């Protein structure tokens, strides 16, 4: 079941151009990157103390308790690079930081998508490997804008590398399935059926019916937020993105 839900893989199964991720702090959040071969991952990281970009004490707690940040010794392969912010390259060991390895799924079926309680797949299809590597390496040299938990995070970076899609509206969330899951949950809790279920006396509460409605709202919100379904995204070549010197999604 775990392999089905999260697509855990062995290091020997890695392929160049894979979008990979690993869970941090149990299943609090996932860190994403692009595997470019030879044991190297390109990924997007926030500045020190802003690991999930909330701008609150949660950032400082996660930062201070992160295994990769506590280490006093430099990686013999990466040096001190894992401590940097922005788009960086590091070895797979530093990227995983003691966590397990998972592969993000593209071209997911509706059944698989609904089964994923949190964003670990998308309906969108990946571009050819050479396009993925070109985007990742271009952004490694030129950056990916400012880190933002809801609009421009490590998952957004990896999805852009795989698909070339950028979000062009000034409001709302980016391409990240994690952000979409959070927003979908918040929208579900704020919905009329769920508020009624919470407010109603226990004796009058049709729990099963309200739960089904709430689950339906949650799934619908996640579905319409997915990069493979949305209409407020467009394909932007990495070279054009760099030449404009800004991100549409930021």
N, C-alpha and C positions, 0 to 999 in steps of 0.2 A: 504493500500500500504506500509506504514512504517513497519508494522508487517511482511509483506511478504518479504520486502527487507532486513531488519535487524534482524528479528526474536526476537522482544522485548517480554520479558516474565515477569511474576510476581514472586516475591520471593517465593510464595507458589508453583510455578511450578518447582522449582529447583530440580534436581536429583543429587545424589552423583556421582562424576566423570564427571559432565558437564564441558565443556570448555565454559567459559563465558567471556564477554567483556563489556566495557562501553566506550563511547566516551568522549574524553577530549577536552576542548576548542571548543565547538560546534562539528564540525566533522573534526577537524584538524588531530587527530590521535586517535586510540583506544588502551586501555590497556586491556590485556588478562590475564586470570588465570584459575586455576582448582578448582572447588568447591568440598570440601572433606566431607561436611556434618557439622551439628551443627553450621551453620552460619560462617564457616571458609573457606577462599580461600588461596591457595598457588599460588604465582605469582613471576615473575622475574622482578626486578627493577634495574635501573641504579643508579650510585652514584649521590649524590647531585650535581645539576647544569648540569647534563648530561641526562636529562629526555628522550630525543629522540635520544641521541647519535650522534649528528651532529658535536660536537666539535666547535660550533659557538655560537654567542650571542643569537641565537634562544633558545638554551638550557637554558641559564640563564633567559631569559624572561619567558619561560614556567615554569621553576622551581619556580621563584619568584612569579608568579601569580597563581600557583596551590593551590586550596582550602585546600587540605590536608597538604600542606607545610606551609601555612600561620597560621594554627591553633596553638595557644599558649598552649592549654590544651591537655593533653594526653588522649587517648581513655581509658575508664575504663576497657575495655576488652583486648585491645592490648597493652596498655602502650605506649611506644614510638616506637614500632616495625615498624609502617608504614613509619617512617623516615629513616629506614635502607636501604641498597642496597643489591643486590644479590637475591637469592631465599629466600623469606620470607613467613610467614603465617600471615594473618590478618583477622579481622572480615569482613563480607560482607559490612558493612557500610563504613569502612575505604577504602576498595577496590573500591567501587563505588564513594566515595568522592563527593556525591551529584548528580552523573550521573544516567542515567537509565540503567536497566539490560537487556542484550541481550545474547542469546545462539548461539554459533558458530555451523554451520551445517556441518555434515559429510555425505558422500555418496550423495552429491548434484547431481541433474540432470543437463544436459547441458543447458537447458533453464533457470533454476534457477541461474546457475553459470554465464551465460552471463548477466542476469539481475542485478547481483551484481556489481555495478560500482566499488566498493572497496572490498577488501578481507574480506568477512564475512562467507565464506563457502569453502569447498574443495570437490573434487571428492573422495578423500581417505576415507576409512571407519575406524571408531574408533575400537580399541581393547576393550576387556571386561573391565568392571569397575575395577576389582581387579588389572589388569595390569596397568591401568591408575593411580590408587592410589599408587601402588608400586613405579612407576617411580617418581611421584610427591613427595612422602615422602622421597625417596632415595636422590633426588636432593635437597630437603629442608635441608637435613643433610650434603650434600657434595658439593653443588653448581652446577652451569651450565656454568662455564667459564666467560669470560669477555663480558659485554654487547656491542652489536654492532647493529646499526640501521638496516643495510642491511643484516647482516649475522647471528646475534644471539640476537634476541630481545624477548620481552615478548610473542609475538604470536608464535615465533619459539619454545619457551619453552612449551607452552600449546599444540602445535601440536605434539611435541616430546612425551609429556606425553600421548596423545591420540593414537598415531600411532607407536611410537618407531623408527620413521624414522629420520636419520641424513644425512646431505649433506656431501659428501666425497670429493668434488673437492676443490682446493685451491682458485679458483677465482669465480666470479659471486655472486649471492645472495643466501640467505638461504631459509627456507621454508615459510617465512612470506608472506601472501597474500597482506599485505600493501606494503611491499617492492616491490613485483612483480608488483603491480599496478603502483607504481611510475616509475619503470624501463620500464614498458610497455608504459606508457604515454610518457616518454622521447624518447623511440625508435620510437614511432609513429610520434612525432614531428620532429625527425631527418630523417624520411623516405622521399624518393624522391617524392611521390605524394603529401605529405603535404607541403614540401618545394616549390614545383611547384605551389601549390594552393596559398601559401602566396606571392610568387614572381609575379604571373600572374596579369595583369591588371584586374580590376573588370569586365569590359565588356567582357573579354575573359574567365572568370573563371567559369567552370562548377561545381558550388558549390556542388550540390547534389551528383554528381558522385564522386568527390574527398572526400567528407565527408564520403560516404559509404566505399570507399577504406580505408580511415584513421581509421574508426571504425572497419573494418575487421582486419587491422593490429594490432590494440590495443587488440581486443579480442583474436587473435591468440597468441600474446605475453603472455597474461595472461593465456591462456589455457595451453601452453607448459611450463609455469613456475609453474604450480600447483603441489603440492606434490603428488597428486594421478596419475599424468601423467608422471612426470620426471623419468628418468632412472639413474640419478646421485645421488640417495639416497639409503641408505640401513638401515636395521633394526638392531639396536644395543641395547642389553639388558642394563638396567640402571646399574646393578652391574658391567658389563664389562666396561661401560663408566667411572664409578667412579674408577675402578682399573687401568685404563690406565691414569687417572689423566689429561686428556685433551679432548677437543671436536674436532672432525674432521672438524666441520663447522667453527671453529675459526682460 
